[in-house]
Amino acid sequence: MTSRPLQNPDNPTNSTFTAVDVVLDTAYQHIDAAEWKKLFSVAKKSKVKEFIADMFAGKHINFSEDRPALHSALRNLPKSPVFLDGIDVMPAIADVWRRIDALCNKWVGVTDVIHIGIGGSDFGPRLAIEALAHVPGIESRGMRMHFLANIDTAELARILDRAQPNSTRVIIVSKSFTTLETTMNAKAVVNWLKDNDCTKGQITNSLFAVTANVPAAKEFGIEEDNIYPFWDWVGGRYSVWSAVGLPIALQYGFKTFEEFLAGAHAMDLHFKNAPLEENLPVIMALALLHQQQKQGITAYAAIPYADALDAFPKWLQQLDMESNGKSVDRNGKPVKYSSPVVFGSTGSNAQHSYFQLLHQGPDIIPIDFIAVRKPMSERPEAIAHHRILLANCLAQAQALAHGKTADNPNHVYPGNRPSNLLLLPELNAFYLGALLALYENRAATLGALWNINSFDQPGVEYGKVLAKPIEKALVSGSDPIQANDDIDAVTAARINLLNS
Ligand SMILES: O=P(O)(O)OC[C@H]1O[C@H](O)[C@H](O)[C@@H](O)[C@@H]1O
């Protein structure tokens, strides 16, 4: 058995790039110098640099909804003016920061927080709360942070079984404040407070909202002082940097929230100012485009070798696939490329699951290996365990890149399977912020390369519309229904099955 040589043995010293102390190593992408040159000229032709400038300048790059995508302003801690249609948005953002900071000092004796939200109003804060829980030395207020997203009452029941009604605070998070899962769950939690003898005043004081639709939150019964606004120019999946990230500040302190924003802001400055050839989000986007063009890839995996980042792939799935899972471009013309299927889970666990397919399956699936230099725990075993964790990460990437010959075809690894290595110096609020902003900016760059509007999501709506007549028809024991304008024959039969 021998190792195969790399197809394009790059000089490994030329394949590493650093931004905000995050190292990207593209050696196993097998992209040679001439190919990189071509890729950068594609970036220039696609006007990536101009697109980045437009994004930060508040131009209406989300043209279908006639809005900018200004989430970068939410992490602009220096408060340098960011103009939206001639008005600086920073004073309004800074006012929300001041209110979040004040709230952190106000909550005394709170045992449970129920954060109700779904999609972009859920993945980001859920990931951050989990990821930061084990940062050595982090100050945590130790509240039980419950995330309630699913309309399935199993999640609701699990949370309500554990929470103590008299010392619970509820944060209802919804950009639109019309999402049915969220409003129904919020009503159920309010009823639970009532059923547990909380007074009207207690309930009013326990309810908070984060939304871009303040009138709807008031209408729901939330006091104006308890409503934390954000704005329609923040896409839901880009909203963790707004008051949607409130749980981060409440649990770990406002300073930690600021560090999270600072890491993202540092990555934004890199994205905005670094030349394309040194720009991490751009390089990662181009590497993916290359694998689409050359290998026809239709999926990629993100594998964090860090238990703390268990929720990262879920966050990334919404970011990438909701942003760029589209088949027409900005001009309504069919696209050549759009978002591959994104999946992933933590290493080394993932190795013991679907890595077989990544090594020997017929399809080539590029991987982002995400590793952290420092272990997250201070246990006596930490150094030895971490060494094994990192060794596994490096070994998988090498095996995928080189492959292996063997007489027995069953033992042959084809090799030439591309991957990136992303190395964070440590996992804390700052580097978590930098990591998420890196991927956000990569998604935006991919949108620019594919000529896709990455900031709308019209495809999500139709299924929601259809759910309404179906819900009406789903009445146990009712007479069988026939197919009609809203419900086709297959679905009608399924409804009848459920109703029987
Ligand atoms: O925050 P909300 O308005 O409740 O929206 C929650 C989610 O709803 C939809 O599914 C959208 O596709 C998501 O982008 C959004 O994050």
The ligand as a Gaussian input file, in Angstrom:
#p B3LYP/6-31G(d) Opt

LIG

0 1
 O      -37.837000      36.213000      12.922000
 P      -39.078000      35.794000      12.217000
 O      -39.731000      36.912000      11.474000
 O      -40.031000      35.120000      13.167000
 O      -38.682000      34.742000      11.139000
 C      -38.143000      33.489000      11.442000
 C      -37.704000      32.804000      10.182000
 O      -38.843000      32.743000       9.339000
 C      -38.704000      32.240000       8.025000
 O      -38.613000      30.867000       8.040000
 C      -37.536000      32.822000       7.291000
 O      -37.271000      32.057000       6.147000
 C      -36.298000      32.884000       8.142000
 O      -35.316000      33.615000       7.474000
 C      -36.591000      33.539000       9.456000
 O      -35.415000      33.575000      10.221000

